Amino acid sequence: GWLPRAGALPEREFTVLLVDYRVYGGNPASPTEPGLALDAGAAYSPVATLFGADPSGVYGESGGAAGAPRLATG
């Protein structure tokens, strides 16, 4: 469901990373706020290293709302 919304962002010079958190996308584990924050950091770290992405524009929805603020604030 995210592709239509996220697809327009690169045209506006945003780097986009879509992540299936634990339990979603067939990933095993239980969704907890600390776990979702860990998932966000684990997904973001290599992107930041490769592309120098700035987390100040991080957005999370539903379960991602737990990880996004922690990621944006370090």
Contacts in CASP RR format, 6 or more apart in sequence:
PFRMAT RR
TARGET T0000
AUTHOR 0000-0000-0000
METHOD contacts of the structure
MODEL  1
GWLPRAGALPEREFTVLLVDYRVYGGNPASPTEPGLALDAGAAYSPVATL
FGADPSGVYGESGGAAGAPRLATG
2 18 0 8 1.000
3 18 0 8 1.000
6 16 0 8 1.000
6 18 0 8 1.000
7 16 0 8 1.000
9 16 0 8 1.000
10 16 0 8 1.000
14 57 0 8 1.000
15 47 0 8 1.000
15 51 0 8 1.000
15 53 0 8 1.000
17 43 0 8 1.000
17 44 0 8 1.000
17 47 0 8 1.000
17 53 0 8 1.000
19 39 0 8 1.000
19 40 0 8 1.000
19 43 0 8 1.000
20 26 0 8 1.000
20 27 0 8 1.000
21 27 0 8 1.000
21 31 0 8 1.000
21 36 0 8 1.000
21 39 0 8 1.000
21 40 0 8 1.000
21 63 0 8 1.000
21 64 0 8 1.000
22 28 0 8 1.000
22 29 0 8 1.000
22 30 0 8 1.000
22 31 0 8 1.000
22 35 0 8 1.000
22 36 0 8 1.000
22 39 0 8 1.000
23 29 0 8 1.000
23 30 0 8 1.000
23 31 0 8 1.000
24 31 0 8 1.000
29 35 0 8 1.000
31 63 0 8 1.000
33 66 0 8 1.000
33 67 0 8 1.000
36 63 0 8 1.000
36 64 0 8 1.000
36 66 0 8 1.000
36 67 0 8 1.000
37 66 0 8 1.000
37 67 0 8 1.000
37 70 0 8 1.000
37 71 0 8 1.000
39 67 0 8 1.000
40 58 0 8 1.000
40 64 0 8 1.000
40 67 0 8 1.000
40 68 0 8 1.000
40 70 0 8 1.000
40 71 0 8 1.000
41 67 0 8 1.000
41 71 0 8 1.000
44 53 0 8 1.000
44 55 0 8 1.000
44 58 0 8 1.000
44 71 0 8 1.000
47 53 0 8 1.000
48 55 0 8 1.000
55 71 0 8 1.000
55 72 0 8 1.000
55 74 0 8 1.000
56 72 0 8 1.000
57 72 0 8 1.000
58 68 0 8 1.000
58 69 0 8 1.000
58 71 0 8 1.000
58 72 0 8 1.000
59 68 0 8 1.000
60 67 0 8 1.000
60 68 0 8 1.000
END
